[in-house]
Amino acid sequence: MNKISIGLIISAISILLFIGGIVYYEMTSELLNNPDIKDIGGPPVITDLRLVTIVIVGALIFCCIALKMNPKEDNNNEKITKHN
């Protein structure tokens, strides 16, 4: 793995952890300030943990495949000439 791949992996993980921390902080502060809240979240389709897990794992697989693919090198040594 080269430095760019490692940097992308570290930045993706840190962004996910940062967003998770923000969500956790907002939810805990809201629950502490409003003890009468009984239900958290929206419709069950959005908060279904299995769907969220499937989406995250799919995105992780896609990102891993994209990081492992090598870009195709163009052969710049060939000169394209146009004849009239």
mmCIF file of the N, C-alpha and C atoms, coordinates in Angstrom:
data_MODEL
# 
_entry.id   MODEL 
# 
loop_
_atom_site.group_PDB 
_atom_site.id 
_atom_site.type_symbol 
_atom_site.label_atom_id 
_atom_site.label_alt_id 
_atom_site.label_comp_id 
_atom_site.label_asym_id 
_atom_site.label_entity_id 
_atom_site.label_seq_id 
_atom_site.pdbx_PDB_ins_code 
_atom_site.Cartn_x 
_atom_site.Cartn_y 
_atom_site.Cartn_z 
_atom_site.occupancy 
_atom_site.B_iso_or_equiv 
_atom_site.pdbx_formal_charge 
_atom_site.auth_seq_id 
_atom_site.auth_comp_id 
_atom_site.auth_asym_id 
_atom_site.auth_atom_id 
_atom_site.pdbx_PDB_model_num 
ATOM 1   N N  . MET A 1 1  ? 0.848   -1.183 0.000   1.00 0.00 ? 1  MET A N  1 
ATOM 2   C CA . MET A 1 1  ? 0.000   0.000  0.000   1.00 0.00 ? 1  MET A CA 1 
ATOM 3   C C  . MET A 1 1  ? 0.889   1.240  0.000   1.00 0.00 ? 1  MET A C  1 
ATOM 4   N N  . ASN A 1 2  ? 0.482   2.205  -0.788  1.00 0.00 ? 2  ASN A N  1 
ATOM 5   C CA . ASN A 1 2  ? 1.267   3.421  -0.837  1.00 0.00 ? 2  ASN A CA 1 
ATOM 6   C C  . ASN A 1 2  ? 0.726   4.442  0.177   1.00 0.00 ? 2  ASN A C  1 
ATOM 7   N N  . LYS A 1 3  ? 1.371   5.563  0.250   1.00 0.00 ? 3  LYS A N  1 
ATOM 8   C CA . LYS A 1 3  ? 1.013   6.575  1.250   1.00 0.00 ? 3  LYS A CA 1 
ATOM 9   C C  . LYS A 1 3  ? -0.367  7.162  1.007   1.00 0.00 ? 3  LYS A C  1 
ATOM 10  N N  . ILE A 1 4  ? -0.766  7.270  -0.248  1.00 0.00 ? 4  ILE A N  1 
ATOM 11  C CA . ILE A 1 4  ? -2.079  7.842  -0.553  1.00 0.00 ? 4  ILE A CA 1 
ATOM 12  C C  . ILE A 1 4  ? -3.187  6.915  -0.072  1.00 0.00 ? 4  ILE A C  1 
ATOM 13  N N  . SER A 1 5  ? -3.033  5.625  -0.288  1.00 0.00 ? 5  SER A N  1 
ATOM 14  C CA . SER A 1 5  ? -4.039  4.664  0.161   1.00 0.00 ? 5  SER A CA 1 
ATOM 15  C C  . SER A 1 5  ? -4.162  4.667  1.679   1.00 0.00 ? 5  SER A C  1 
ATOM 16  N N  . ILE A 1 6  ? -3.034  4.683  2.341   1.00 0.00 ? 6  ILE A N  1 
ATOM 17  C CA . ILE A 1 6  ? -3.061  4.719  3.807   1.00 0.00 ? 6  ILE A CA 1 
ATOM 18  C C  . ILE A 1 6  ? -3.701  6.009  4.302   1.00 0.00 ? 6  ILE A C  1 
ATOM 19  N N  . GLY A 1 7  ? -3.387  7.118  3.664   1.00 0.00 ? 7  GLY A N  1 
ATOM 20  C CA . GLY A 1 7  ? -3.990  8.388  4.048   1.00 0.00 ? 7  GLY A CA 1 
ATOM 21  C C  . GLY A 1 7  ? -5.495  8.401  3.833   1.00 0.00 ? 7  GLY A C  1 
ATOM 22  N N  . LEU A 1 8  ? -5.966  7.826  2.722   1.00 0.00 ? 8  LEU A N  1 
ATOM 23  C CA . LEU A 1 8  ? -7.402  7.766  2.463   1.00 0.00 ? 8  LEU A CA 1 
ATOM 24  C C  . LEU A 1 8  ? -8.119  6.876  3.472   1.00 0.00 ? 8  LEU A C  1 
ATOM 25  N N  . ILE A 1 9  ? -7.508  5.758  3.812   1.00 0.00 ? 9  ILE A N  1 
ATOM 26  C CA . ILE A 1 9  ? -8.116  4.863  4.795   1.00 0.00 ? 9  ILE A CA 1 
ATOM 27  C C  . ILE A 1 9  ? -8.196  5.540  6.159   1.00 0.00 ? 9  ILE A C  1 
ATOM 28  N N  . ILE A 1 10 ? -7.120  6.176  6.573   1.00 0.00 ? 10 ILE A N  1 
ATOM 29  C CA . ILE A 1 10 ? -7.112  6.863  7.870   1.00 0.00 ? 10 ILE A CA 1 
ATOM 30  C C  . ILE A 1 10 ? -8.124  7.996  7.881   1.00 0.00 ? 10 ILE A C  1 
ATOM 31  N N  . SER A 1 11 ? -8.214  8.764  6.806   1.00 0.00 ? 11 SER A N  1 
ATOM 32  C CA . SER A 1 11 ? -9.169  9.871  6.777   1.00 0.00 ? 11 SER A CA 1 
ATOM 33  C C  . SER A 1 11 ? -10.606 9.369  6.756   1.00 0.00 ? 11 SER A C  1 
ATOM 34  N N  . ALA A 1 12 ? -10.885 8.279  6.039   1.00 0.00 ? 12 ALA A N  1 
ATOM 35  C CA . ALA A 1 12 ? -12.251 7.741  6.017   1.00 0.00 ? 12 ALA A CA 1 
ATOM 36  C C  . ALA A 1 12 ? -12.659 7.245  7.399   1.00 0.00 ? 12 ALA A C  1 
ATOM 37  N N  . ILE A 1 13 ? -11.765 6.541  8.074   1.00 0.00 ? 13 ILE A N  1 
ATOM 38  C CA . ILE A 1 13 ? -12.075 6.042  9.419   1.00 0.00 ? 13 ILE A CA 1 
ATOM 39  C C  . ILE A 1 13 ? -12.252 7.195  10.392  1.00 0.00 ? 13 ILE A C  1 
ATOM 40  N N  . SER A 1 14 ? -11.403 8.208  10.301  1.00 0.00 ? 14 SER A N  1 
ATOM 41  C CA . SER A 1 14 ? -11.521 9.336  11.230  1.00 0.00 ? 14 SER A CA 1 
ATOM 42  C C  . SER A 1 14 ? -12.803 10.129 10.975  1.00 0.00 ? 14 SER A C  1 
ATOM 43  N N  . ILE A 1 15 ? -13.214 10.259 9.724   1.00 0.00 ? 15 ILE A N  1 
ATOM 44  C CA . ILE A 1 15 ? -14.472 10.961 9.432   1.00 0.00 ? 15 ILE A CA 1 
ATOM 45  C C  . ILE A 1 15 ? -15.653 10.196 10.000  1.00 0.00 ? 15 ILE A C  1 
ATOM 46  N N  . LEU A 1 16 ? -15.662 8.862  9.826   1.00 0.00 ? 16 LEU A N  1 
ATOM 47  C CA . LEU A 1 16 ? -16.748 8.058  10.389  1.00 0.00 ? 16 LEU A CA 1 
ATOM 48  C C  . LEU A 1 16 ? -16.786 8.154  11.915  1.00 0.00 ? 16 LEU A C  1 
ATOM 49  N N  . LEU A 1 17 ? -15.634 8.099  12.558  1.00 0.00 ? 17 LEU A N  1 
ATOM 50  C CA . LEU A 1 17 ? -15.598 8.218  14.016  1.00 0.00 ? 17 LEU A CA 1 
ATOM 51  C C  . LEU A 1 17 ? -16.040 9.607  14.472  1.00 0.00 ? 17 LEU A C  1 
ATOM 52  N N  . PHE A 1 18 ? -15.666 10.646 13.727  1.00 0.00 ? 18 PHE A N  1 
ATOM 53  C CA . PHE A 1 18 ? -16.057 12.006 14.079  1.00 0.00 ? 18 PHE A CA 1 
ATOM 54  C C  . PHE A 1 18 ? -17.574 12.182 13.978  1.00 0.00 ? 18 PHE A C  1 
ATOM 55  N N  . ILE A 1 19 ? -18.159 11.684 12.903  1.00 0.00 ? 19 ILE A N  1 
ATOM 56  C CA . ILE A 1 19 ? -19.611 11.794 12.737  1.00 0.00 ? 19 ILE A CA 1 
ATOM 57  C C  . ILE A 1 19 ? -20.331 10.987 13.810  1.00 0.00 ? 19 ILE A C  1 
ATOM 58  N N  . GLY A 1 20 ? -19.829 9.789  14.112  1.00 0.00 ? 20 GLY A N  1 
ATOM 59  C CA . GLY A 1 20 ? -20.419 8.991  15.180  1.00 0.00 ? 20 GLY A CA 1 
ATOM 60  C C  . GLY A 1 20 ? -20.345 9.683  16.529  1.00 0.00 ? 20 GLY A C  1 
ATOM 61  N N  . GLY A 1 21 ? -19.232 10.341 16.811  1.00 0.00 ? 21 GLY A N  1 
ATOM 62  C CA . GLY A 1 21 ? -19.104 11.078 18.066  1.00 0.00 ? 21 GLY A CA 1 
ATOM 63  C C  . GLY A 1 21 ? -20.060 12.252 18.156  1.00 0.00 ? 21 GLY A C  1 
ATOM 64  N N  . ILE A 1 22 ? -20.240 12.950 17.047  1.00 0.00 ? 22 ILE A N  1 
ATOM 65  C CA . ILE A 1 22 ? -21.182 14.072 17.038  1.00 0.00 ? 22 ILE A CA 1 
ATOM 66  C C  . ILE A 1 22 ? -22.608 13.588 17.270  1.00 0.00 ? 22 ILE A C  1 
ATOM 67  N N  . VAL A 1 23 ? -22.988 12.502 16.596  1.00 0.00 ? 23 VAL A N  1 
ATOM 68  C CA . VAL A 1 23 ? -24.337 11.957 16.766  1.00 0.00 ? 23 VAL A CA 1 
ATOM 69  C C  . VAL A 1 23 ? -24.537 11.503 18.210  1.00 0.00 ? 23 VAL A C  1 
ATOM 70  N N  . TYR A 1 24 ? -23.554 10.817 18.766  1.00 0.00 ? 24 TYR A N  1 
ATOM 71  C CA . TYR A 1 24 ? -23.653 10.357 20.154  1.00 0.00 ? 24 TYR A CA 1 
ATOM 72  C C  . TYR A 1 24 ? -23.781 11.530 21.115  1.00 0.00 ? 24 TYR A C  1 
ATOM 73  N N  . TYR A 1 25 ? -22.960 12.562 20.930  1.00 0.00 ? 25 TYR A N  1 
ATOM 74  C CA . TYR A 1 25 ? -23.014 13.722 21.816  1.00 0.00 ? 25 TYR A CA 1 
ATOM 75  C C  . TYR A 1 25 ? -24.364 14.427 21.724  1.00 0.00 ? 25 TYR A C  1 
ATOM 76  N N  . GLU A 1 26 ? -24.869 14.614 20.501  1.00 0.00 ? 26 GLU A N  1 
ATOM 77  C CA . GLU A 1 26 ? -26.158 15.301 20.337  1.00 0.00 ? 26 GLU A CA 1 
ATOM 78  C C  . GLU A 1 26 ? -27.290 14.505 20.967  1.00 0.00 ? 26 GLU A C  1 
ATOM 79  N N  . MET A 1 27 ? -27.270 13.188 20.790  1.00 0.00 ? 27 MET A N  1 
ATOM 80  C CA . MET A 1 27 ? -28.349 12.372 21.355  1.00 0.00 ? 27 MET A CA 1 
ATOM 81  C C  . MET A 1 27 ? -28.298 12.353 22.882  1.00 0.00 ? 27 MET A C  1 
ATOM 82  N N  . THR A 1 28 ? -27.098 12.230 23.450  1.00 0.00 ? 28 THR A N  1 
ATOM 83  C CA . THR A 1 28 ? -27.011 12.199 24.912  1.00 0.00 ? 28 THR A CA 1 
ATOM 84  C C  . THR A 1 28 ? -27.390 13.536 25.524  1.00 0.00 ? 28 THR A C  1 
ATOM 85  N N  . SER A 1 29 ? -26.968 14.629 24.913  1.00 0.00 ? 29 SER A N  1 
ATOM 86  C CA . SER A 1 29 ? -27.329 15.935 25.468  1.00 0.00 ? 29 SER A CA 1 
ATOM 87  C C  . SER A 1 29 ? -28.834 16.193 25.339  1.00 0.00 ? 29 SER A C  1 
ATOM 88  N N  . GLU A 1 30 ? -29.437 15.734 24.251  1.00 0.00 ? 30 GLU A N  1 
ATOM 89  C CA . GLU A 1 30 ? -30.879 15.912 24.081  1.00 0.00 ? 30 GLU A CA 1 
ATOM 90  C C  . GLU A 1 30 ? -31.660 15.066 25.080  1.00 0.00 ? 30 GLU A C  1 
ATOM 91  N N  . LEU A 1 31 ? -31.202 13.848 25.322  1.00 0.00 ? 31 LEU A N  1 
ATOM 92  C CA . LEU A 1 31 ? -31.884 12.992 26.297  1.00 0.00 ? 31 LEU A CA 1 
ATOM 93  C C  . LEU A 1 31 ? -31.715 13.493 27.725  1.00 0.00 ? 31 LEU A C  1 
ATOM 94  N N  . LEU A 1 32 ? -30.558 14.056 28.037  1.00 0.00 ? 32 LEU A N  1 
ATOM 95  C CA . LEU A 1 32 ? -30.363 14.592 29.387  1.00 0.00 ? 32 LEU A CA 1 
ATOM 96  C C  . LEU A 1 32 ? -31.188 15.853 29.619  1.00 0.00 ? 32 LEU A C  1 
ATOM 97  N N  . ASN A 1 33 ? -31.332 16.673 28.599  1.00 0.00 ? 33 ASN A N  1 
ATOM 98  C CA . ASN A 1 33 ? -32.092 17.916 28.739  1.00 0.00 ? 33 ASN A CA 1 
ATOM 99  C C  . ASN A 1 33 ? -33.595 17.692 28.685  1.00 0.00 ? 33 ASN A C  1 
ATOM 100 N N  . ASN A 1 34 ? -34.056 16.619 28.061  1.00 0.00 ? 34 ASN A N  1 
ATOM 101 C CA . ASN A 1 34 ? -35.483 16.330 27.940  1.00 0.00 ? 34 ASN A CA 1 
ATOM 102 C C  . ASN A 1 34 ? -35.754 14.897 28.401  1.00 0.00 ? 34 ASN A C  1 
ATOM 103 N N  . PRO A 1 35 ? -35.957 14.692 29.707  1.00 0.00 ? 35 PRO A N  1 
ATOM 104 C CA . PRO A 1 35 ? -36.146 13.317 30.192  1.00 0.00 ? 35 PRO A CA 1 
ATOM 105 C C  . PRO A 1 35 ? -37.490 12.708 29.789  1.00 0.00 ? 35 PRO A C  1 
ATOM 106 N N  . ASP A 1 36 ? -38.409 13.511 29.259  1.00 0.00 ? 36 ASP A N  1 
ATOM 107 C CA . ASP A 1 36 ? -39.711 12.979 28.874  1.00 0.00 ? 36 ASP A CA 1 
ATOM 108 C C  . ASP A 1 36 ? -39.704 12.322 27.489  1.00 0.00 ? 36 ASP A C  1 
ATOM 109 N N  . ILE A 1 37 ? -38.579 12.315 26.799  1.00 0.00 ? 37 ILE A N  1 
ATOM 110 C CA . ILE A 1 37 ? -38.487 11.682 25.479  1.00 0.00 ? 37 ILE A CA 1 
ATOM 111 C C  . ILE A 1 37 ? -38.501 10.169 25.665  1.00 0.00 ? 37 ILE A C  1 
ATOM 112 N N  . LYS A 1 38 ? -39.427 9.501  24.982  1.00 0.00 ? 38 LYS A N  1 
ATOM 113 C CA . LYS A 1 38 ? -39.527 8.043  25.067  1.00 0.00 ? 38 LYS A CA 1 
ATOM 114 C C  . LYS A 1 38 ? -39.065 7.360  23.787  1.00 0.00 ? 38 LYS A C  1 
ATOM 115 N N  . ASP A 1 39 ? -39.374 7.948  22.621  1.00 0.00 ? 39 ASP A N  1 
ATOM 116 C CA . ASP A 1 39 ? -38.999 7.352  21.344  1.00 0.00 ? 39 ASP A CA 1 
ATOM 117 C C  . ASP A 1 39 ? -37.881 8.149  20.709  1.00 0.00 ? 39 ASP A C  1 
ATOM 118 N N  . ILE A 1 40 ? -36.919 7.436  20.150  1.00 0.00 ? 40 ILE A N  1 
ATOM 119 C CA . ILE A 1 40 ? -35.802 8.085  19.477  1.00 0.00 ? 40 ILE A CA 1 
ATOM 120 C C  . ILE A 1 40 ? -35.807 7.641  18.029  1.00 0.00 ? 40 ILE A C  1 
ATOM 121 N N  . GLY A 1 41 ? -35.694 8.585  17.133  1.00 0.00 ? 41 GLY A N  1 
ATOM 122 C CA . GLY A 1 41 ? -35.547 8.241  15.730  1.00 0.00 ? 41 GLY A CA 1 
ATOM 123 C C  . GLY A 1 41 ? -36.797 8.486  14.921  1.00 0.00 ? 41 GLY A C  1 
ATOM 124 N N  . GLY A 1 42 ? -36.672 8.181  13.651  1.00 0.00 ? 42 GLY A N  1 
ATOM 125 C CA . GLY A 1 42 ? -37.768 8.377  12.721  1.00 0.00 ? 42 GLY A CA 1 
ATOM 126 C C  . GLY A 1 42 ? -38.492 7.085  12.441  1.00 0.00 ? 42 GLY A C  1 
ATOM 127 N N  . PRO A 1 43 ? -38.952 6.918  11.213  1.00 0.00 ? 43 PRO A N  1 
ATOM 128 C CA . PRO A 1 43 ? -39.636 5.675  10.847  1.00 0.00 ? 43 PRO A CA 1 
ATOM 129 C C  . PRO A 1 43 ? -38.706 4.472  10.962  1.00 0.00 ? 43 PRO A C  1 
ATOM 130 N N  . PRO A 1 44 ? -39.262 3.283  11.137  1.00 0.00 ? 44 PRO A N  1 
ATOM 131 C CA . PRO A 1 44 ? -38.416 2.098  11.318  1.00 0.00 ? 44 PRO A CA 1 
ATOM 132 C C  . PRO A 1 44 ? -37.530 1.773  10.128  1.00 0.00 ? 44 PRO A C  1 
ATOM 133 N N  . VAL A 1 45 ? -37.897 2.222  8.943   1.00 0.00 ? 45 VAL A N  1 
ATOM 134 C CA . VAL A 1 45 ? -37.084 1.925  7.768   1.00 0.00 ? 45 VAL A CA 1 
ATOM 135 C C  . VAL A 1 45 ? -35.732 2.609  7.877   1.00 0.00 ? 45 VAL A C  1 
ATOM 136 N N  . ILE A 1 46 ? -35.714 3.841  8.372   1.00 0.00 ? 46 ILE A N  1 
ATOM 137 C CA . ILE A 1 46 ? -34.466 4.602  8.472   1.00 0.00 ? 46 ILE A CA 1 
ATOM 138 C C  . ILE A 1 46 ? -33.605 4.087  9.626   1.00 0.00 ? 46 ILE A C  1 
ATOM 139 N N  . THR A 1 47 ? -34.229 3.741  10.739  1.00 0.00 ? 47 THR A N  1 
ATOM 140 C CA . THR A 1 47 ? -33.452 3.371  11.919  1.00 0.00 ? 47 THR A CA 1 
ATOM 141 C C  . THR A 1 47 ? -33.214 1.866  12.022  1.00 0.00 ? 47 THR A C  1 
ATOM 142 N N  . ASP A 1 48 ? -33.608 1.092  11.019  1.00 0.00 ? 48 ASP A N  1 
ATOM 143 C CA . ASP A 1 48 ? -33.369 -0.346 11.054  1.00 0.00 ? 48 ASP A CA 1 
ATOM 144 C C  . ASP A 1 48 ? -31.864 -0.591 10.979  1.00 0.00 ? 48 ASP A C  1 
ATOM 145 N N  . LEU A 1 49 ? -31.321 -1.182 12.004  1.00 0.00 ? 49 LEU A N  1 
ATOM 146 C CA . LEU A 1 49 ? -29.871 -1.356 12.110  1.00 0.00 ? 49 LEU A CA 1 
ATOM 147 C C  . LEU A 1 49 ? -29.325 -2.294 11.041  1.00 0.00 ? 49 LEU A C  1 
ATOM 148 N N  . ARG A 1 50 ? -30.127 -3.254 10.617  1.00 0.00 ? 50 ARG A N  1 
ATOM 149 C CA . ARG A 1 50 ? -29.650 -4.173 9.577   1.00 0.00 ? 50 ARG A CA 1 
ATOM 150 C C  . ARG A 1 50 ? -29.435 -3.444 8.257   1.00 0.00 ? 50 ARG A C  1 
ATOM 151 N N  . LEU A 1 51 ? -30.355 -2.545 7.897   1.00 0.00 ? 51 LEU A N  1 
ATOM 152 C CA . LEU A 1 51 ? -30.191 -1.799 6.650   1.00 0.00 ? 51 LEU A CA 1 
ATOM 153 C C  . LEU A 1 51 ? -28.990 -0.872 6.704   1.00 0.00 ? 51 LEU A C  1 
ATOM 154 N N  . VAL A 1 52 ? -28.807 -0.226 7.841   1.00 0.00 ? 52 VAL A N  1 
ATOM 155 C CA . VAL A 1 52 ? -27.653 0.660  8.003   1.00 0.00 ? 52 VAL A CA 1 
ATOM 156 C C  . VAL A 1 52 ? -26.359 -0.137 7.910   1.00 0.00 ? 52 VAL A C  1 
ATOM 157 N N  . THR A 1 53 ? -26.335 -1.308 8.526   1.00 0.00 ? 53 THR A N  1 
ATOM 158 C CA . THR A 1 53 ? -25.143 -2.151 8.479   1.00 0.00 ? 53 THR A CA 1 
ATOM 159 C C  . THR A 1 53 ? -24.858 -2.612 7.056   1.00 0.00 ? 53 THR A C  1 
ATOM 160 N N  . ILE A 1 54 ? -25.891 -2.981 6.317   1.00 0.00 ? 54 ILE A N  1 
ATOM 161 C CA . ILE A 1 54 ? -25.702 -3.424 4.936   1.00 0.00 ? 54 ILE A CA 1 
ATOM 162 C C  . ILE A 1 54 ? -25.144 -2.295 4.081   1.00 0.00 ? 54 ILE A C  1 
ATOM 163 N N  . VAL A 1 55 ? -25.663 -1.084 4.265   1.00 0.00 ? 55 VAL A N  1 
ATOM 164 C CA . VAL A 1 55 ? -25.182 0.059  3.486   1.00 0.00 ? 55 VAL A CA 1 
ATOM 165 C C  . VAL A 1 55 ? -23.730 0.372  3.826   1.00 0.00 ? 55 VAL A C  1 
ATOM 166 N N  . ILE A 1 56 ? -23.378 0.353  5.096   1.00 0.00 ? 56 ILE A N  1 
ATOM 167 C CA . ILE A 1 56 ? -22.008 0.669  5.505   1.00 0.00 ? 56 ILE A CA 1 
ATOM 168 C C  . ILE A 1 56 ? -21.036 -0.406 5.017   1.00 0.00 ? 56 ILE A C  1 
ATOM 169 N N  . VAL A 1 57 ? -21.409 -1.672 5.136   1.00 0.00 ? 57 VAL A N  1 
ATOM 170 C CA . VAL A 1 57 ? -20.531 -2.744 4.667   1.00 0.00 ? 57 VAL A CA 1 
ATOM 171 C C  . VAL A 1 57 ? -20.383 -2.681 3.147   1.00 0.00 ? 57 VAL A C  1 
ATOM 172 N N  . GLY A 1 58 ? -21.471 -2.382 2.435   1.00 0.00 ? 58 GLY A N  1 
ATOM 173 C CA . GLY A 1 58 ? -21.390 -2.233 0.979   1.00 0.00 ? 58 GLY A CA 1 
ATOM 174 C C  . GLY A 1 58 ? -20.474 -1.097 0.578   1.00 0.00 ? 58 GLY A C  1 
ATOM 175 N N  . ALA A 1 59 ? -20.593 0.033  1.269   1.00 0.00 ? 59 ALA A N  1 
ATOM 176 C CA . ALA A 1 59 ? -19.717 1.168  0.976   1.00 0.00 ? 59 ALA A CA 1 
ATOM 177 C C  . ALA A 1 59 ? -18.266 0.831  1.308   1.00 0.00 ? 59 ALA A C  1 
ATOM 178 N N  . LEU A 1 60 ? -18.041 0.095  2.373   1.00 0.00 ? 60 LEU A N  1 
ATOM 179 C CA . LEU A 1 60 ? -16.681 -0.308 2.747   1.00 0.00 ? 60 LEU A CA 1 
ATOM 180 C C  . LEU A 1 60 ? -16.074 -1.227 1.691   1.00 0.00 ? 60 LEU A C  1 
ATOM 181 N N  . ILE A 1 61 ? -16.848 -2.179 1.206   1.00 0.00 ? 61 ILE A N  1 
ATOM 182 C CA . ILE A 1 61 ? -16.356 -3.079 0.164   1.00 0.00 ? 61 ILE A CA 1 
ATOM 183 C C  . ILE A 1 61 ? -16.041 -2.302 -1.105  1.00 0.00 ? 61 ILE A C  1 
ATOM 184 N N  . PHE A 1 62 ? -16.944 -1.397 -1.491  1.00 0.00 ? 62 PHE A N  1 
ATOM 185 C CA . PHE A 1 62 ? -16.722 -0.586 -2.690  1.00 0.00 ? 62 PHE A CA 1 
ATOM 186 C C  . PHE A 1 62 ? -15.454 0.260  -2.547  1.00 0.00 ? 62 PHE A C  1 
ATOM 187 N N  . CYS A 1 63 ? -15.257 0.872  -1.389  1.00 0.00 ? 63 CYS A N  1 
ATOM 188 C CA . CYS A 1 63 ? -14.062 1.699  -1.179  1.00 0.00 ? 63 CYS A CA 1 
ATOM 189 C C  . CYS A 1 63 ? -12.791 0.853  -1.201  1.00 0.00 ? 63 CYS A C  1 
ATOM 190 N N  . CYS A 1 64 ? -12.838 -0.334 -0.613  1.00 0.00 ? 64 CYS A N  1 
ATOM 191 C CA . CYS A 1 64 ? -11.652 -1.210 -0.635  1.00 0.00 ? 64 CYS A CA 1 
ATOM 192 C C  . CYS A 1 64 ? -11.315 -1.629 -2.053  1.00 0.00 ? 64 CYS A C  1 
ATOM 193 N N  . ILE A 1 65 ? -12.331 -1.964 -2.840  1.00 0.00 ? 65 ILE A N  1 
ATOM 194 C CA . ILE A 1 65 ? -12.083 -2.347 -4.232  1.00 0.00 ? 65 ILE A CA 1 
ATOM 195 C C  . ILE A 1 65 ? -11.528 -1.167 -5.011  1.00 0.00 ? 65 ILE A C  1 
ATOM 196 N N  . ALA A 1 66 ? -12.087 0.019  -4.781  1.00 0.00 ? 66 ALA A N  1 
ATOM 197 C CA . ALA A 1 66 ? -11.615 1.204  -5.491  1.00 0.00 ? 66 ALA A CA 1 
ATOM 198 C C  . ALA A 1 66 ? -10.181 1.548  -5.108  1.00 0.00 ? 66 ALA A C  1 
ATOM 199 N N  . LEU A 1 67 ? -9.808  1.336  -3.864  1.00 0.00 ? 67 LEU A N  1 
ATOM 200 C CA . LEU A 1 67 ? -8.443  1.630  -3.436  1.00 0.00 ? 67 LEU A CA 1 
ATOM 201 C C  . LEU A 1 67 ? -7.448  0.608  -3.970  1.00 0.00 ? 67 LEU A C  1 
ATOM 202 N N  . LYS A 1 68 ? -7.864  -0.629 -4.164  1.00 0.00 ? 68 LYS A N  1 
ATOM 203 C CA . LYS A 1 68 ? -6.947  -1.660 -4.637  1.00 0.00 ? 68 LYS A CA 1 
ATOM 204 C C  . LYS A 1 68 ? -6.765  -1.636 -6.145  1.00 0.00 ? 68 LYS A C  1 
ATOM 205 N N  . MET A 1 69 ? -7.691  -1.020 -6.864  1.00 0.00 ? 69 MET A N  1 
ATOM 206 C CA . MET A 1 69 ? -7.561  -0.961 -8.314  1.00 0.00 ? 69 MET A CA 1 
ATOM 207 C C  . MET A 1 69 ? -6.455  0.006  -8.689  1.00 0.00 ? 69 MET A C  1 
ATOM 208 N N  . ASN A 1 70 ? -5.625  -0.406 -9.619  1.00 0.00 ? 70 ASN A N  1 
ATOM 209 C CA . ASN A 1 70 ? -4.573  0.470  -10.119 1.00 0.00 ? 70 ASN A CA 1 
ATOM 210 C C  . ASN A 1 70 ? -5.104  1.228  -11.320 1.00 0.00 ? 70 ASN A C  1 
ATOM 211 N N  . PRO A 1 71 ? -4.813  2.500  -11.415 1.00 0.00 ? 71 PRO A N  1 
ATOM 212 C CA . PRO A 1 71 ? -5.282  3.243  -12.589 1.00 0.00 ? 71 PRO A CA 1 
ATOM 213 C C  . PRO A 1 71 ? -4.562  2.756  -13.841 1.00 0.00 ? 71 PRO A C  1 
ATOM 214 N N  . LYS A 1 72 ? -5.278  2.745  -14.943 1.00 0.00 ? 72 LYS A N  1 
ATOM 215 C CA . LYS A 1 72 ? -4.670  2.322  -16.193 1.00 0.00 ? 72 LYS A CA 1 
ATOM 216 C C  . LYS A 1 72 ? -3.718  3.404  -16.666 1.00 0.00 ? 72 LYS A C  1 
ATOM 217 N N  . GLU A 1 73 ? -2.550  2.980  -17.082 1.00 0.00 ? 73 GLU A N  1 
ATOM 218 C CA . GLU A 1 73 ? -1.553  3.939  -17.542 1.00 0.00 ? 73 GLU A CA 1 
ATOM 219 C C  . GLU A 1 73 ? -1.721  4.163  -19.040 1.00 0.00 ? 73 GLU A C  1 
ATOM 220 N N  . ASP A 1 74 ? -1.766  5.397  -19.425 1.00 0.00 ? 74 ASP A N  1 
ATOM 221 C CA . ASP A 1 74 ? -1.826  5.732  -20.840 1.00 0.00 ? 74 ASP A CA 1 
ATOM 222 C C  . ASP A 1 74 ? -0.413  5.730  -21.394 1.00 0.00 ? 74 ASP A C  1 
ATOM 223 N N  . ASN A 1 75 ? -0.276  5.218  -22.575 1.00 0.00 ? 75 ASN A N  1 
ATOM 224 C CA . ASN A 1 75 ? 1.032   5.178  -23.193 1.00 0.00 ? 75 ASN A CA 1 
ATOM 225 C C  . ASN A 1 75 ? 1.255   6.521  -23.892 1.00 0.00 ? 75 ASN A C  1 
ATOM 226 N N  . ASN A 1 76 ? 1.965   7.391  -23.226 1.00 0.00 ? 76 ASN A N  1 
ATOM 227 C CA . ASN A 1 76 ? 2.195   8.734  -23.754 1.00 0.00 ? 76 ASN A CA 1 
ATOM 228 C C  . ASN A 1 76 ? 3.309   8.747  -24.803 1.00 0.00 ? 76 ASN A C  1 
ATOM 229 N N  . ASN A 1 77 ? 4.012   7.634  -24.952 1.00 0.00 ? 77 ASN A N  1 
ATOM 230 C CA . ASN A 1 77 ? 5.097   7.593  -25.928 1.00 0.00 ? 77 ASN A CA 1 
ATOM 231 C C  . ASN A 1 77 ? 4.580   7.528  -27.359 1.00 0.00 ? 77 ASN A C  1 
ATOM 232 N N  . GLU A 1 78 ? 3.358   7.002  -27.532 1.00 0.00 ? 78 GLU A N  1 
ATOM 233 C CA . GLU A 1 78 ? 2.808   6.924  -28.875 1.00 0.00 ? 78 GLU A CA 1 
ATOM 234 C C  . GLU A 1 78 ? 2.262   8.285  -29.290 1.00 0.00 ? 78 GLU A C  1 
ATOM 235 N N  . LYS A 1 79 ? 2.649   8.689  -30.441 1.00 0.00 ? 79 LYS A N  1 
ATOM 236 C CA . LYS A 1 79 ? 2.177   9.973  -30.943 1.00 0.00 ? 79 LYS A CA 1 
ATOM 237 C C  . LYS A 1 79 ? 1.040   9.707  -31.923 1.00 0.00 ? 79 LYS A C  1 
ATOM 238 N N  . ILE A 1 80 ? -0.038  10.389 -31.711 1.00 0.00 ? 80 ILE A N  1 
ATOM 239 C CA . ILE A 1 80 ? -1.181  10.246 -32.623 1.00 0.00 ? 80 ILE A CA 1 
ATOM 240 C C  . ILE A 1 80 ? -1.075  11.344 -33.666 1.00 0.00 ? 80 ILE A C  1 
ATOM 241 N N  . THR A 1 81 ? -0.987  10.925 -34.891 1.00 0.00 ? 81 THR A N  1 
ATOM 242 C CA . THR A 1 81 ? -0.894  11.905 -35.968 1.00 0.00 ? 81 THR A CA 1 
ATOM 243 C C  . THR A 1 81 ? -2.144  11.801 -36.817 1.00 0.00 ? 81 THR A C  1 
ATOM 244 N N  . LYS A 1 82 ? -2.560  12.921 -37.296 1.00 0.00 ? 82 LYS A N  1 
ATOM 245 C CA . LYS A 1 82 ? -3.754  12.976 -38.118 1.00 0.00 ? 82 LYS A CA 1 
ATOM 246 C C  . LYS A 1 82 ? -3.331  13.337 -39.537 1.00 0.00 ? 82 LYS A C  1 
ATOM 247 N N  . HIS A 1 83 ? -3.674  12.463 -40.454 1.00 0.00 ? 83 HIS A N  1 
ATOM 248 C CA . HIS A 1 83 ? -3.328  12.704 -41.845 1.00 0.00 ? 83 HIS A CA 1 
ATOM 249 C C  . HIS A 1 83 ? -4.522  13.273 -42.570 1.00 0.00 ? 83 HIS A C  1 
ATOM 250 N N  . ASN A 1 84 ? -4.275  14.310 -43.359 1.00 0.00 ? 84 ASN A N  1 
ATOM 251 C CA . ASN A 1 84 ? -5.360  14.919 -44.140 1.00 0.00 ? 84 ASN A CA 1 
ATOM 252 C C  . ASN A 1 84 ? -5.444  14.296 -45.495 1.00 0.00 ? 84 ASN A C  1 
# 
